[in-house]
């Protein structure tokens, strides 16, 4: 599998993952960054697949900004039940189609995948958890009569290549905070979701702002050592040069409340 930076011109991609080969479509029409494959999704998927104990079958997972669906499909193939979330244009352009067309590629025992709209700019008290296609939308006329809570907690939350503008930082972290807070409440215990975000350091100011503001929202950020990422890529059969993914960083956010 080539690095995503080498395949932006391709509308169809073959993405091997274990025994599965996902056939994904992407668009580079410039309307949305979310309709193309990015390095972060490739690196994060490899790391989660080859880091013992991080991902376990039966985990309830959520991906924020699922894009063309690679990481969500990979977690499903590892046995997680996952919600792949993004904005309407991304969902209709590629995400929903990619999920549907690759279900047959998943191994026996794979987890369920649901596709949902989740707009980070919508305040958490307006989220819907009883809607068939929407968690948070600026266009949905339905609003909850009372603030709804998560029907079940999440064990793991992931996001790759989604923070590329200062305007996204606070809505993203507010969304993470709400998901973790409600998951803890649903569990009625001290166990909290593990959060992994993968960022490509194209704009250092945006990345640094995200990591700094994370502490304001109750998160402690710890970078995954590059050697662990490199090892995971090799185990995934990815033979890239170091410079192909040198700017990619995976961070674990531990929620303190």
C-alpha positions, 0 to 999 in steps of 0.5 A: 500500500502506497502512502496516501500522499502518493495516491491523491490522483487515484479515485479507487484505492486497494488497502490491504489490512490483515486478510482483508483488502478494502476497496475504497473510493476517494475524491480530490475535488477540493470540496472537503478534505474528508473525501480523500485518504490521508496518511494519519488514517493509514498510520493509526490503523496500523498502530491500533492493529499491532499494539497488543492490548490496545484494541480488543474484540467487543469494544465499542468504538467511535471515529470522529471524522471517518473520511473514506472509512479506512480506520473504521473498517479496520477497527470493525475487522478487529472485532469492534462495534464502531460508529463511523461519523462525519459531515453529510457531504463526506458521508454521501460522497464516499463514507457510506458507500465505502462501508457498505461495499466493503462489509463482505471483506470483513472477517467472520466475527467482525464488529458492526459498523454504523454511519452517523452524522456528527457535526462538532460545532453542535453543542452536546446538549443538542445531540440526538442518540435516538435518530437513525442517521444523525448524532449532531447536525446543524440542519436537523429540525429535530431537537431533544425535548431533554438533554439525551445521554449516550445509550452506551459508553464508548471504550475507544475513540479515534480520529485521524487527520481531522485538525487542520484549522484553528477553528476546529480545535475547540469544537473537536475537544468539546466533543471529545470531552462530552463523549468521555464524560457521558461514557463515564456516566454510562459506565458508572465507574472510573473506567474511561474511554481511551482516545487516540488522535493522529495528526500530520504536522503540516501546521505546527501552530494548530497541532500545538494549540490542540495539545495545549488546549486538551489539558483545559478539557481534562486530557493529558496528552502522551505521544506514542513513540515513533519507533512503535509506529514504525514497528506497527507499519512494518508488521502491517507489511507497509514498507515506506521510507521514514520521510514518507510519514515523518510528520505523522504523530499519534497521541493518546489522550487520557481523560482525567475529568 
